[in-house]
Amino acid sequence: MDDRLEHVVTMISKRLYTRLFLHLAGDRPNKAIARATGCTEAYISMIKSGERLPSLDMSYALDKTINAEGCLFEVRRQIESLRQEISAHRRTLKAGPPASGKEQDPVKRRDLLQDGAKVTAGATVAPVLAALTQAWQSSEPKLPGASVSKAMIDDWGSAYDIHALSYRIDLPEVVLAALADDWSEMSEHLERWQPDGVRRDLSYVAARHAYLIAGTWLQVGNRRQANRWWLTARELADRSGSDLLSGLTREWEANMRTTDKREDLRELLALTEEALRLVGGQPSVERMQALGTKADLLALMGRHDEALAAIRQAEDVFERIPATAVSREHLLRYEQSFVYSLIGDEKNATKAQEAARNFYRADEYATFQLRFHAVMLRAPSDPTEAASQAVRILNELPPERRVLRIRVAGRRVLDAIPAKAQNLPPVQELRNLTSDA
């Protein structure tokens, strides 16, 4: 629990520091800041994107460079103090009871750990973050007739990218904690009347947070909460007035729900067709993604010829997307890997996997999923080795990182193993590791 608490604190601290740094740095170019502080432009970019939390010394240099009058340094100092407090709490717990005392009950130790985490998070983290956030929001001029400023909406918009990266790497509980922080800020403004343009913009950023919340709830196995947030995401996306977002929201929902073996794939295919209708026929990232999800579903349903046609359509759309659009090539390569692996096209699957690996870090969940795709290709011809490889991949991850989509990827290998080999020892071990997926 304390490790997870520290992870949450670190993530939220980076988020807070980034928000403050962007606000105080204004339009100063990265090059000028880097030159003045003796670091690289890339490092400044990582601070602005929330990937790096600079040291106290670097924060002092940044503070002086952007004329923050000690504000930036003071926030960093408070963050460091908070992290030291958590570390001290960990050392206390590891020390255990005095040697002369009776051995502590494991249940009481667990309760102490949880209580300590609650005290640290509730009494220290929350008030500091809330006060700093409220001060920043109060300093921003509100849009005419609205309860929010443009900077607040832009900030929530940029926060989505940070949360999306976290979803690809971190534990679901960590992702939800950070999303909850932003949602609690947005929700009160969603309930208030806003001018039409502000309402649409606010709904847009809130919808993206909502569908990420839904997908994360699914990863911890809470289908009921996920369903609530899917509906919220759809409603907000439709309210935003963006057909592309409405389509993307439905595509994401259909794609994520394929990890639940209780789902009716025909229903998800219908939802994907609705997404395709909403995004329209013009080449776009959203259309490419929807076609990729359609290909996934058709392949899972055993309709391989149709799946092949859909993934080829996605490839064609990708080639025709305007150069000015944000590249999402990694998504296409991942979908190619999955679809070609499911239908048994080893040549194209291997090619897609090699291309996809260039886009994902070693610690991302997708990297492990791609490895399962490669193993899935071997399952029909060499079930013993395929099952053994799948077990080794699962065991490389600590139990808490075997999130639903990882276990489902392992289960796909199991599904590809012939019936006559299902009783082999490695296959039975794989079944035990993925039984709840």
Phi, psi and omega per residue, in radians:
M1 nan -0.724 -3.107
D2 -1.214 -0.561 3.075
D3 -1.118 -0.746 3.131
R4 -1.171 -0.671 3.102
L5 -1.060 -0.780 3.140
E6 -1.099 -0.657 3.106
H7 -1.095 -0.799 3.131
V8 -1.078 -0.802 -3.136
V9 -1.055 -0.771 3.135
T10 -1.063 -0.780 -3.106
M11 -1.132 -0.818 -3.121
I12 -1.186 -0.595 3.105
S13 -1.101 -0.776 3.086
K14 -1.034 -0.738 -3.137
R15 -1.069 -0.818 -3.133
L16 -1.129 -0.794 -3.122
Y17 -1.088 -0.751 3.125
T18 -1.050 -0.818 -3.140
R19 -1.001 -0.811 -3.102
L20 -1.186 -0.744 -3.126
F21 -1.091 -0.785 3.119
L22 -1.059 -0.703 -3.123
H23 -1.160 -0.774 -3.062
L24 -1.382 -0.555 -3.115
A25 -1.283 -0.430 3.118
G26 1.050 -2.336 -3.099
D27 -1.714 0.319 3.099
R28 -1.090 2.288 -3.121
P29 -1.214 2.579 3.132
N30 -0.996 -0.650 -3.094
K31 -1.062 -0.768 -3.125
A32 -1.165 -0.719 3.135
I33 -1.150 -0.751 -3.131
A34 -1.092 -0.758 -3.120
R35 -1.105 -0.707 -3.084
A36 -1.256 -0.470 -3.076
T37 -1.826 -0.072 3.090
G38 1.330 0.489 3.085
C39 -2.140 -3.014 -3.111
T40 -1.670 2.787 3.063
E41 -1.088 -0.641 -3.139
A42 -1.068 -0.650 3.135
Y43 -1.161 -0.740 3.092
I44 -1.073 -0.702 3.108
S45 -1.073 -0.691 3.135
M46 -1.174 -0.604 3.071
I47 -1.139 -0.768 -3.110
K48 -1.173 -0.490 3.141
S49 -1.563 -0.082 3.126
G50 1.505 0.160 -3.140
E51 -1.428 -0.396 -3.103
R52 -2.273 2.438 2.991
L53 -1.938 1.897 -3.041
P54 -1.157 2.790 3.126
S55 -1.205 2.993 3.092
L56 -1.072 -0.755 3.139
D57 -1.089 -0.775 3.131
M58 -1.165 -0.633 3.113
S59 -1.126 -0.651 3.100
Y60 -1.102 -0.763 3.125
A61 -1.143 -0.708 3.114
L62 -1.140 -0.728 3.137
D63 -1.000 -0.825 -3.138
K64 -1.165 -0.666 -3.087
T65 -1.140 -0.715 -3.084
I66 -1.711 0.184 3.090
N67 0.998 0.842 -3.097
A68 -1.470 -0.042 3.072
E69 1.005 0.651 3.065
G70 1.513 -0.160 -3.063
C71 -1.130 -0.848 -3.101
L72 -1.110 -0.763 3.138
F73 -1.106 -0.713 -3.116
E74 -1.125 -0.706 3.097
V75 -1.096 -0.759 3.133
R76 -1.123 -0.632 3.122
R77 -1.142 -0.719 3.114
Q78 -1.130 -0.685 3.100
I79 -1.073 -0.770 -3.135
E80 -1.119 -0.701 3.107
S81 -1.081 -0.704 3.133
L82 -1.144 -0.724 3.134
R83 -1.151 -0.658 3.101
Q84 -1.149 -0.626 3.121
E85 -1.122 -0.707 3.112
I86 -1.165 -0.719 3.115
S87 -1.081 -0.710 3.107
A88 -1.117 -0.658 3.103
H89 -1.102 -0.703 3.133
R90 -1.122 -0.757 -3.131
R91 -1.104 -0.640 3.121
T92 -1.113 -0.737 -3.129
L93 -1.184 -0.688 -3.136
K94 -1.184 -0.532 -3.117
A95 -1.140 -0.545 3.094
G96 1.284 -2.960 -3.109
P97 -1.315 2.833 3.085
P98 -1.023 2.655 -3.090
A99 -1.017 -0.558 -3.080
S100 -1.415 -0.216 -3.081
G101 -1.484 2.923 3.105
K102 -1.280 2.551 -3.126
E103 -1.029 2.396 -3.034
Q104 -1.329 2.433 3.068
D105 -1.090 2.263 -3.141
P106 -0.987 -0.599 3.124
V107 -1.155 -0.733 3.122
K108 -1.154 -0.623 3.109
R109 -1.117 -0.756 3.116
R110 -1.084 -0.768 3.127
D111 -1.098 -0.714 3.124
L112 -1.071 -0.737 3.133
L113 -1.084 -0.807 -3.134
Q114 -1.148 -0.740 3.126
D115 -1.107 -0.708 3.112
G116 -1.085 -0.713 3.120
A117 -1.111 -0.738 -3.136
K118 -1.112 -0.735 3.141
V119 -1.094 -0.825 -3.116
T120 -1.085 -0.816 -3.092
A121 -1.235 -0.737 -3.049
G122 -1.345 -0.728 -3.027
A123 -1.521 -0.364 -3.051
T124 -2.018 -0.955 -3.042
V125 -1.173 -0.976 -3.002
A126 -1.007 -0.857 -3.126
P127 -1.094 -0.688 -3.134
V128 -1.111 -0.863 -3.125
L129 -1.110 -0.755 -3.114
A130 -1.100 -0.749 -3.128
A131 -1.137 -0.769 -3.134
L132 -1.168 -0.707 3.129
T133 -1.125 -0.790 -3.131
Q134 -1.104 -0.670 3.123
A135 -1.126 -0.725 3.138
W136 -1.149 -0.803 -3.120
Q137 -1.120 -0.647 3.136
S138 -1.160 -0.468 -3.102
S139 -1.388 -0.230 -3.088
E140 -1.587 2.309 3.118
P141 -1.171 2.289 -3.110
K142 -1.314 2.621 3.058
L143 -1.186 2.616 -3.091
P144 -0.925 2.161 3.103
G145 1.303 0.078 -3.063
A146 -1.971 2.885 3.098
S147 -1.720 0.029 -3.117
V148 -2.194 2.794 3.065
S149 -1.775 2.875 3.077
K150 -1.104 -0.668 -3.139
A151 -1.080 -0.644 3.125
M152 -1.137 -0.779 3.131
I153 -1.136 -0.757 3.113
D154 -1.089 -0.674 -3.131
D155 -1.130 -0.783 3.096
W156 -1.134 -0.599 3.094
G157 -1.123 -0.791 3.136
S158 -1.234 -0.468 3.127
A159 -1.111 -0.544 -3.126
Y160 -1.007 -0.720 -3.121
D161 -1.080 -0.655 3.107
I162 -1.165 -0.767 3.132
H163 -1.138 -0.671 -3.128
A164 -1.123 -0.688 3.075
L165 -1.144 -0.714 3.122
S166 -1.086 -0.691 3.125
Y167 -1.030 -0.561 -3.093
R168 -1.355 -0.259 -2.994
I169 -2.227 -0.762 -2.908
D170 -1.529 2.960 3.053
L171 -1.163 2.527 -3.137
P172 -0.946 -0.648 -3.138
E173 -1.106 -0.628 3.115
V174 -1.185 -0.758 3.140
V175 -1.087 -0.799 -3.119
L176 -1.110 -0.675 -3.139
A177 -1.066 -0.757 -3.136
A178 -1.245 -0.686 3.100
L179 -1.115 -0.679 3.132
A180 -1.084 -0.620 3.126
D181 -1.046 -0.813 3.137
D182 -1.275 -0.697 -3.101
W183 -1.107 -0.647 3.131
S184 -1.086 -0.527 3.088
E185 -1.299 -0.714 -3.063
M186 -1.308 -0.618 -2.921
S187 -1.026 -0.709 -3.107
E188 -1.130 -0.525 3.131
H189 -1.412 -0.477 3.062
L190 -1.170 -0.523 -3.129
E191 -1.365 -0.356 -3.096
R192 -1.549 2.768 3.045
W193 -1.233 2.386 3.089
Q194 -2.334 2.626 3.008
P195 -0.957 2.673 -3.013
D196 -0.906 -0.845 -3.105
G197 -1.103 -0.717 3.127
V198 -1.171 -0.729 3.133
R199 -1.050 -0.734 3.135
R200 -1.146 -0.789 -3.122
D201 -1.134 -0.715 3.135
L202 -1.166 -0.712 3.108
S203 -1.101 -0.631 -3.120
Y204 -1.086 -0.897 -3.101
V205 -1.217 -0.576 -3.137
A206 -1.224 -0.637 3.131
A207 -1.074 -0.712 -3.127
R208 -1.143 -0.695 3.071
H209 -1.135 -0.713 -3.059
A210 -1.127 -0.730 -3.120
Y211 -1.293 -0.427 3.039
L212 -1.273 -0.644 3.059
I213 -1.078 -0.774 -3.139
A214 -1.051 -0.824 -3.134
G215 -1.101 -0.601 -3.133
T216 -1.281 -0.679 3.068
W217 -1.034 -0.663 3.138
L218 -1.091 -0.622 -3.116
Q219 -1.174 -0.427 3.092
V220 -1.691 0.127 3.026
G221 1.464 0.255 -3.135
N222 -1.745 1.523 -3.065
R223 -1.167 -0.637 -3.116
R224 -1.090 -0.843 3.113
Q225 -1.112 -0.700 3.118
A226 -1.025 -0.780 -3.127
N227 -1.086 -0.685 3.099
R228 -1.047 -0.761 -3.074
W229 -1.342 -0.486 3.020
W230 -1.059 -0.787 -3.130
L231 -1.118 -0.715 3.105
T232 -1.091 -0.751 -3.131
A233 -1.090 -0.771 3.130
R234 -1.078 -0.803 -3.116
E235 -1.055 -0.801 -3.123
L236 -1.181 -0.694 3.123
A237 -1.091 -0.749 3.118
D238 -1.145 -0.624 3.139
R239 -1.207 -0.420 -3.119
S240 -1.234 -0.332 -3.124
G241 1.425 0.077 -3.138
S242 -1.757 1.918 3.098
D243 -1.116 -0.588 3.119
L244 -1.091 -0.750 3.120
L245 -1.196 -0.694 3.111
S246 -1.053 -0.723 3.108
G247 -1.190 -0.759 3.141
L248 -1.084 -0.694 3.136
T249 -1.065 -0.750 3.132
R250 -1.234 -0.664 3.098
E251 -1.085 -0.814 3.131
W252 -1.045 -0.747 3.129
E253 -1.066 -0.849 -3.135
A254 -1.067 -0.742 -3.120
N255 -1.108 -0.826 -3.110
M256 -1.170 -0.622 -3.085
R257 -1.266 -0.221 3.074
T258 -1.152 -0.302 3.131
T259 -1.337 -0.179 3.136
D260 -1.705 1.959 -3.055
K261 -1.175 -0.198 3.112
R262 -1.457 -0.171 -3.076
E263 -1.250 2.599 3.025
D264 -1.529 1.932 -3.070
L265 -1.108 -0.480 3.102
R266 -1.146 -0.660 3.095
E267 -1.150 -0.703 3.128
L268 -1.203 -0.592 3.090
L269 -1.145 -0.704 3.095
A270 -1.101 -0.670 3.113
L271 -1.145 -0.655 3.106
T272 -1.187 -0.661 3.075
E273 -1.104 -0.646 3.065
E274 -1.117 -0.701 3.094
A275 -1.071 -0.742 3.126
L276 -1.108 -0.679 3.099
R277 -1.105 -0.710 -3.096
L278 -1.210 -0.700 -3.078
V279 -1.336 -0.291 3.069
G280 1.421 3.139 -3.030
G281 -1.618 -0.123 -3.130
Q282 -1.286 2.579 3.122
P283 -1.055 2.197 3.123
S284 -2.742 2.793 3.076
V285 -1.046 -0.690 -3.105
E286 -1.112 -0.703 3.115
R287 -1.188 -0.709 3.099
M288 -1.027 -0.779 -3.120
Q289 -1.145 -0.721 -3.132
A290 -1.136 -0.692 3.091
L291 -1.163 -0.633 3.080
G292 -1.098 -0.743 3.109
T293 -1.176 -0.662 3.064
K294 -1.043 -0.745 3.113
A295 -1.094 -0.721 3.091
D296 -0.970 -0.888 -3.061
L297 -1.120 -0.765 3.141
L298 -1.109 -0.684 3.105
A299 -1.135 -0.723 3.121
L300 -1.145 -0.504 3.128
M301 -1.467 -0.035 3.140
G302 1.445 0.153 3.141
R303 -1.622 1.235 -2.927
H304 -1.155 -0.673 3.136
D305 -1.109 -0.724 3.126
E306 -1.210 -0.639 3.107
A307 -1.106 -0.737 3.122
L308 -1.095 -0.712 3.123
A309 -1.129 -0.688 -3.120
A310 -1.192 -0.732 -3.127
I311 -1.217 -0.555 3.072
R312 -1.174 -0.649 3.058
Q313 -1.097 -0.727 3.113
A314 -1.073 -0.718 3.116
E315 -1.106 -0.709 3.128
D316 -1.139 -0.743 3.111
V317 -1.078 -0.745 3.133
F318 -0.984 -0.736 -3.119
E319 -1.173 -0.386 -3.070
R320 -1.842 0.060 3.101
I321 -1.183 2.339 -3.136
P322 -0.961 2.517 -3.109
A323 -1.101 -0.378 -3.114
T324 -1.353 -0.249 -3.113
A325 -1.328 2.683 3.089
V326 -1.173 2.255 -3.096
S327 -1.256 2.369 3.040
R328 -2.249 0.681 -3.080
E329 -1.020 -0.605 -3.113
H330 -1.027 -0.584 3.135
L331 -1.191 -0.733 3.116
L332 -1.110 -0.817 -3.105
R333 -1.084 -0.640 3.098
Y334 -1.127 -0.821 -3.131
E335 -1.105 -0.689 3.069
Q336 -1.025 -0.799 -3.137
S337 -1.011 -0.795 -3.094
F338 -1.167 -0.864 -3.062
V339 -1.174 -0.840 -3.125
Y340 -1.131 -0.572 3.090
S341 -1.191 -0.722 -3.134
L342 -1.122 -0.673 -3.098
I343 -1.545 -0.043 3.052
G344 1.453 0.399 3.097
D345 -1.570 1.546 -3.007
E346 -1.108 -0.704 -3.086
K347 -1.073 -0.924 -3.115
N348 -1.249 -0.558 3.101
A349 -1.136 -0.811 -3.140
T350 -1.104 -0.727 3.107
K351 -1.066 -0.767 3.136
A352 -1.146 -0.696 -3.132
Q353 -1.143 -0.700 3.103
E354 -1.118 -0.696 3.119
A355 -1.218 -0.709 -3.083
A356 -1.139 -0.636 -3.095
R357 -1.075 -0.377 3.118
N358 -1.244 -0.268 -3.051
F359 -1.807 -0.205 -3.041
Y360 -2.046 2.444 3.078
R361 -1.281 2.800 -3.084
A362 -1.097 -0.498 -3.071
D363 -1.647 0.092 3.136
E364 -1.397 2.548 3.108
Y365 -1.015 -0.658 -3.101
A366 -1.066 -0.557 3.106
T367 -1.070 -0.719 3.111
F368 -1.246 -0.644 3.103
Q369 -1.106 -0.689 3.100
L370 -1.081 -0.641 3.106
R371 -1.144 -0.657 3.073
F372 -1.129 -0.649 3.105
H373 -1.008 -0.779 -3.130
A374 -1.107 -0.693 3.130
V375 -1.177 -0.627 -3.129
M376 -1.023 -0.585 3.121
L377 -1.109 -0.561 -3.087
R378 -1.497 -0.281 -2.999
A379 -0.986 -0.777 -3.110
P380 -1.139 -0.629 -3.050
S381 -1.609 -0.493 -3.107
D382 -2.450 1.236 -3.035
P383 -1.066 -0.615 -3.128
T384 -1.114 -0.857 -3.124
E385 -1.191 -0.677 3.140
A386 -1.092 -0.805 3.131
A387 -1.122 -0.704 3.137
S388 -1.115 -0.736 3.108
Q389 -1.112 -0.741 3.139
A390 -1.088 -0.701 3.105
V391 -1.110 -0.739 3.139
R392 -1.102 -0.696 3.124
I393 -1.097 -0.800 3.136
L394 -1.077 -0.700 -3.100
N395 -1.292 -0.257 3.038
E396 -1.216 -0.391 -3.116
L397 -1.728 2.398 3.028
P398 -1.120 2.666 -3.060
P399 -0.869 -0.678 -3.090
E400 -1.206 -0.344 3.119
R401 -1.624 -0.009 3.056
R402 -1.467 1.158 -3.108
V403 -1.188 3.008 -3.019
L404 -0.950 -0.818 -3.060
R405 -1.158 -0.438 3.053
I406 -1.273 -0.790 3.140
R407 -1.142 -0.641 3.106
V408 -1.142 -0.692 3.095
A409 -1.054 -0.668 3.059
G410 -1.167 -0.665 3.127
R411 -1.145 -0.573 3.102
R412 -1.065 -0.650 3.076
V413 -1.090 -0.776 3.131
L414 -1.035 -0.730 -3.127
D415 -1.141 -0.486 -3.106
A416 -1.454 -0.151 -3.137
I417 -1.394 2.307 -3.121
P418 -1.004 2.642 -3.089
A419 -1.012 -0.662 -3.080
K420 -1.192 -0.252 -3.123
A421 -1.814 0.084 -3.023
Q422 -1.183 -0.296 -3.124
N423 -1.709 0.067 3.090
L424 -1.111 2.500 -3.103
P425 -0.917 -0.830 3.133
P426 -1.098 -0.578 3.130
V427 -1.195 -0.720 3.102
Q428 -1.125 -0.662 3.096
E429 -1.131 -0.725 3.096
L430 -1.112 -0.678 3.127
R431 -1.107 -0.700 3.138
N432 -1.134 -0.645 -3.117
L433 -1.297 -0.374 -3.084
T434 -2.062 0.285 -3.006
S435 -1.089 -0.485 -3.104
D436 -1.687 0.182 -3.113
A437 -1.662 nan nan
